């Protein structure tokens, strides 16, 4: 959809997978996968060590990425911002 990235995903150490329809998060290798659809997100909040997904229903989800390498973090943040822009989701 025009982001210039592989639509299959940005994959970060099997902890997060992002495409233009869904975000899948697995906080640890042994934890259950959490699936979030972009259509359910009202806002993305990026900070130095984490991403907070705020949902339209008022709940939120925090993904801490400080254990990822800097290139992966940069690619993840760039992809999230590009897709959020396409979907008209505010990023702060």
Backbone torsions as a table, in degrees:
resi	resn	phi	psi	omega
1	UNK	NA	37.6	170.8
2	UNK	84.3	11.5	178.3
3	UNK	-88.7	-7.5	-178.5
4	UNK	74.9	14.2	-179.2
5	UNK	-120.2	157.7	176.2
6	UNK	-58.9	121.0	-177.9
7	UNK	-65.5	-16.2	179.1
8	UNK	-64.2	-45.7	178.6
9	UNK	164.8	163.9	159.2
10	UNK	-104.2	122.7	-177.2
11	UNK	-114.3	127.4	-177.4
12	UNK	-116.5	95.6	173.3
13	UNK	52.5	32.4	-179.8
14	UNK	63.4	17.2	179.1
15	UNK	-101.2	-30.8	-179.9
16	UNK	-146.1	140.2	177.4
17	UNK	-132.7	131.1	-175.4
18	UNK	-128.6	131.2	167.2
19	UNK	-138.7	-172.8	-172.7
20	UNK	-78.7	-2.3	177.7
21	UNK	-113.4	-36.5	-171.0
22	UNK	-145.7	152.9	172.1
23	UNK	-117.9	126.8	178.2
24	UNK	-114.7	128.3	-177.3
25	UNK	-123.9	134.3	174.0
26	UNK	-130.7	104.5	-171.9
27	UNK	-64.2	-35.6	175.1
28	UNK	-137.1	167.2	-179.4
29	UNK	-58.1	-33.8	-175.0
30	UNK	-98.6	-2.0	-178.9
31	UNK	-82.7	161.9	177.9
32	UNK	-73.0	143.0	178.9
33	UNK	-72.0	135.0	176.2
34	UNK	-106.1	128.7	-179.3
35	UNK	-114.0	127.1	-179.4
36	UNK	-124.1	128.8	177.3
37	UNK	-91.9	137.2	-179.4
38	UNK	-54.3	-35.2	-177.5
39	UNK	-63.3	-17.7	-179.8
40	UNK	-93.6	-5.7	-175.6
41	UNK	-92.5	132.8	177.5
42	UNK	-101.0	-25.3	-178.5
43	UNK	-160.9	148.6	173.6
44	UNK	-113.3	130.2	176.7
45	UNK	-118.2	116.1	-179.5
46	UNK	-104.3	134.4	170.5
47	UNK	-135.8	-171.4	-171.4
48	UNK	-62.6	-36.9	-173.8
49	UNK	-118.2	-2.0	-175.7
50	UNK	-158.2	170.2	174.9
51	UNK	-125.9	132.3	174.6
52	UNK	-110.6	125.1	174.8
53	UNK	-97.8	116.7	177.6
54	UNK	-98.8	130.1	-176.1
55	UNK	-97.8	157.0	178.8
56	UNK	-62.6	-23.9	-179.9
57	UNK	-85.5	3.6	177.2
58	UNK	96.1	-12.7	178.4
59	UNK	-84.9	173.8	176.8
60	UNK	-148.3	167.7	180.0
61	UNK	-138.1	130.7	179.7
62	UNK	-106.8	128.2	174.0
63	UNK	-115.4	115.2	-179.7
64	UNK	-90.4	120.7	-176.1
65	UNK	-115.0	17.7	-175.0
66	UNK	-65.7	-16.9	178.4
67	UNK	-85.4	-7.8	179.4
68	UNK	-81.9	156.2	178.4
69	UNK	-74.4	160.4	-171.8
70	UNK	-63.5	-35.9	178.0
71	UNK	-66.0	-40.9	178.9
72	UNK	-64.9	-43.2	178.5
73	UNK	-61.4	-45.3	179.7
74	UNK	-60.6	-47.6	179.8
75	UNK	-63.2	-40.7	178.6
76	UNK	-62.1	-50.9	-179.0
77	UNK	-61.4	-43.9	179.9
78	UNK	-61.1	-45.8	180.0
79	UNK	-64.0	-44.9	179.0
80	UNK	-60.1	-44.5	-179.1
81	UNK	-65.1	-42.6	-179.9
82	UNK	-63.1	-45.0	-179.6
83	UNK	-68.8	-41.1	177.6
84	UNK	-58.9	-40.7	178.7
85	UNK	-62.1	-45.4	178.0
86	UNK	-60.1	-37.9	-177.3
87	UNK	-88.2	2.6	-178.7
88	UNK	58.6	41.8	177.4
89	UNK	-101.6	124.0	-179.9
90	UNK	-62.4	142.1	177.3
91	UNK	-122.2	129.5	177.0
92	UNK	-130.6	NA	NA
